[in-house]
Amino acid sequence: MKISWPHMGSLEVILSGVFEELGVDYILAPPNTERTLELGARFGPEFACFPLKTTLGNFIEAIEAGADTLIMVAGRGPCRFGYYAETQRRILADAGYEFEMIPLTFHLGKLPLLIKQLQRLKQGASWTSLARAVKFALAKAYLIDRLEQEALHQRYLDRDKGATTAAMKGCYKKVLEAGGYDRLRLVEQEGFELLRSVPKTERQPIKIGVIGEFYLVLEPFFNLQVEEQLGYLGAYVERNIYLTDWIRPSGNNPVAGHHDSESEEAARPYLTHAVGGEGLHSVGNTVLFHRHGFDGVVHLMPFTCMPETIAKSILPLVSQDLGIPVLSLVIDEMTGKAGVATRLEAFADLAHFRRRARGEDIPLSLQPAF
Amino acid sequence: MLYFRYGRLWNSFLNALGAEVVESGETTRSILTSGVSKAENESCLPVKVFYGHVLALQDKVDALFVPRLVSVKKNTHTCPKMLGLPDMAKSAVGNKVGIIAPTIDFHFGLWTNYRAVYSTGRRFTHNPMKIISAGIEAWKEHKSYLEKLTMGMDRKRALEGESDQRLCEGRELRVGVIGHHYNVYDTFTTMSLLERLGSMGVDVMTADMVPETLRELELAKLPQEIYWSYEQEIAGAILACARYKLVDGIIFMISFPCGPDSIIRVLCEQEIRFMDTVPMMTLVMDEHTGEGGFLTRIEAFIDMLRRKKDRAEEARRAVMAI
């Protein structure tokens, strides 16, 4: 049994860590490329949302690489995400691939099913070792999230373009290889040291928040490296969501530094009810970003995403009320890189002008976003 | 968006409370155009139509009644667009017009909504008995309206009252037109599909007319349950129609880009292929759909069904002759 799963940001750190610890055979889906997208768009339903197509592409490439067991999360909620596993299973079976899909069902009423599915996945390893492996893998992912946040905050200070990204890659590798909590603590120090040691220049930053649908925000290949591009345009970037924050069931977001209820509260004047996915938080976080003195918000949404469409139709009102510019980028398989880059440039320029017009200086010292 | 299902309920409730109800009426070209220009590009067609209706009403009324339906059945949700409907209406009209948006959630049963109903009624009257009786009366009306739809009465006639005319009259060909209520009953966006089919001499079967027990039976067979209330109805109806050959062909009406339907479509098309009983055609509508292309496809589909049926008839006769 060779297990595989679709890419989503640093998800591979968690899952590969867990399976390695348990001694279960796994195979990483080939990295996201144009081909992934092409495959996904060819087999996927015409106006299904973008992540469904990309993860479908991941699955196909993984099966081609030799995987025979696919993991996907299933659930229940107004968003389509809960039904991905079933739909993709049908599409792949139709296309003639041989595999087994294990939809991990995280739903209180379906706990017995989840236990059964995990039993299959862990292949004889004990429950305690599974719990230990998951805990350690989450610690790793948490570290990566914090390092990534640091990189987002300091990228605009790069003297040599791309230095932070390169340093981040080094950190990533180190964390991936770390075994044991002692080693992880060491890597933590080294990682932050490495990021700090990147040569810097003096530069007036603008503060830009990135919000939107979590898959698109977390997966740099498909959001066309929006965060990196913003960094090069001189922006101190903060995201509304990190992987470990998203996984955390309590609604507490230690990396982003606020609780879900805060953003729900902030969204209340505009959107009063959860609409599934990140819709409510997209609106709420825009308000929060405004409160923390951000110059603009970039809203990422996959084409036809239902919750984000609602957020998008409400964001202009928020933007008008609070005077914070919002750039909505709708991304699908047709989106061109140059078009997005141009829009981001124009947006960053506007934010620079606005900041200069207001005549405020932010102290150059790095400060937490929230 | 949900008027075709709950219009009777709302009207009766609000009228009983002494409110003056102004309806935006049927969708027209100008309503659609204004909705399209106001709504997000990515919204689905019914949401755009909804925006149009909101804009058409905003100068005529003091408050808009846009309920928020969270769930209409246990363990299900409605689509996110319906959850955000009142807020979208608010962003469309601003603060000019008030919005009455009771949150209806049937997740824990009928009576948990008492509060939402009561708070809505409270705006019009202070007499709690009046609110309760209006609510019960409206619910009864709603039930009878749904029953009429189940009996196969056309929506407009069901709204008006009794009528003998049915969509299904036992003509030679019967086609299932299945989809969301707003995709099937809205005469403008569907280009009066139901009437046209009627004038072609074809019986129409809507999702309402498929017996609920059959729908539930089909849904129970699925490996993963569908968690959207209305999609359950649609998928159940399509699968039941195909399995028990209730119809000769199915037309699945989808509006572009409906989220849940795109998922259900994959499921239904595959299941129908496995069953191999009746053909299904999927029609995707949006605001650019041309009448000509739409009609041609329907006519071709009907012709194909006719020919198929004739051929089957001939084959049967041949067998009997032998």
HADDOCK unambig.tbl for C-alpha pairs under 7 A between the chains (distance, minus, plus):
assign (segid A and resid 45 and name CA) (segid B and resid 262 and name CA) 6.59 0.50 0.50
assign (segid A and resid 47 and name CA) (segid B and resid 257 and name CA) 5.94 0.50 0.50
assign (segid A and resid 47 and name CA) (segid B and resid 262 and name CA) 6.25 0.50 0.50
assign (segid A and resid 48 and name CA) (segid B and resid 259 and name CA) 6.52 0.50 0.50
assign (segid A and resid 48 and name CA) (segid B and resid 262 and name CA) 5.62 0.50 0.50
assign (segid A and resid 48 and name CA) (segid B and resid 263 and name CA) 6.85 0.50 0.50
assign (segid A and resid 76 and name CA) (segid B and resid 227 and name CA) 6.23 0.50 0.50
assign (segid A and resid 77 and name CA) (segid B and resid 77 and name CA) 6.59 0.50 0.50
assign (segid A and resid 78 and name CA) (segid B and resid 77 and name CA) 5.62 0.50 0.50
assign (segid A and resid 78 and name CA) (segid B and resid 78 and name CA) 6.34 0.50 0.50
assign (segid A and resid 78 and name CA) (segid B and resid 79 and name CA) 5.51 0.50 0.50
assign (segid A and resid 78 and name CA) (segid B and resid 80 and name CA) 5.51 0.50 0.50
assign (segid A and resid 78 and name CA) (segid B and resid 228 and name CA) 6.98 0.50 0.50
assign (segid A and resid 79 and name CA) (segid B and resid 80 and name CA) 6.80 0.50 0.50
assign (segid A and resid 80 and name CA) (segid B and resid 260 and name CA) 6.50 0.50 0.50
assign (segid A and resid 86 and name CA) (segid B and resid 224 and name CA) 6.75 0.50 0.50
assign (segid A and resid 87 and name CA) (segid B and resid 263 and name CA) 6.51 0.50 0.50
assign (segid A and resid 87 and name CA) (segid B and resid 266 and name CA) 6.83 0.50 0.50
assign (segid A and resid 87 and name CA) (segid B and resid 267 and name CA) 6.86 0.50 0.50
assign (segid A and resid 270 and name CA) (segid B and resid 87 and name CA) 6.57 0.50 0.50
assign (segid A and resid 271 and name CA) (segid B and resid 87 and name CA) 5.66 0.50 0.50
assign (segid A and resid 273 and name CA) (segid B and resid 83 and name CA) 6.93 0.50 0.50
assign (segid A and resid 275 and name CA) (segid B and resid 80 and name CA) 4.97 0.50 0.50
assign (segid A and resid 275 and name CA) (segid B and resid 83 and name CA) 5.61 0.50 0.50
assign (segid A and resid 275 and name CA) (segid B and resid 84 and name CA) 6.18 0.50 0.50
assign (segid A and resid 276 and name CA) (segid B and resid 80 and name CA) 6.22 0.50 0.50
assign (segid A and resid 304 and name CA) (segid B and resid 42 and name CA) 5.97 0.50 0.50
assign (segid A and resid 304 and name CA) (segid B and resid 257 and name CA) 6.40 0.50 0.50
assign (segid A and resid 304 and name CA) (segid B and resid 259 and name CA) 6.93 0.50 0.50
assign (segid A and resid 306 and name CA) (segid B and resid 80 and name CA) 6.14 0.50 0.50
assign (segid A and resid 306 and name CA) (segid B and resid 81 and name CA) 6.62 0.50 0.50
assign (segid A and resid 306 and name CA) (segid B and resid 259 and name CA) 6.53 0.50 0.50
assign (segid A and resid 307 and name CA) (segid B and resid 80 and name CA) 5.88 0.50 0.50
assign (segid A and resid 309 and name CA) (segid B and resid 42 and name CA) 6.37 0.50 0.50
assign (segid A and resid 309 and name CA) (segid B and resid 43 and name CA) 6.30 0.50 0.50
assign (segid A and resid 310 and name CA) (segid B and resid 81 and name CA) 6.62 0.50 0.50
assign (segid A and resid 310 and name CA) (segid B and resid 84 and name CA) 6.37 0.50 0.50
assign (segid A and resid 313 and name CA) (segid B and resid 40 and name CA) 5.76 0.50 0.50
assign (segid A and resid 313 and name CA) (segid B and resid 88 and name CA) 6.66 0.50 0.50
assign (segid A and resid 314 and name CA) (segid B and resid 88 and name CA) 6.41 0.50 0.50
assign (segid A and resid 314 and name CA) (segid B and resid 91 and name CA) 6.02 0.50 0.50
assign (segid A and resid 317 and name CA) (segid B and resid 91 and name CA) 6.24 0.50 0.50
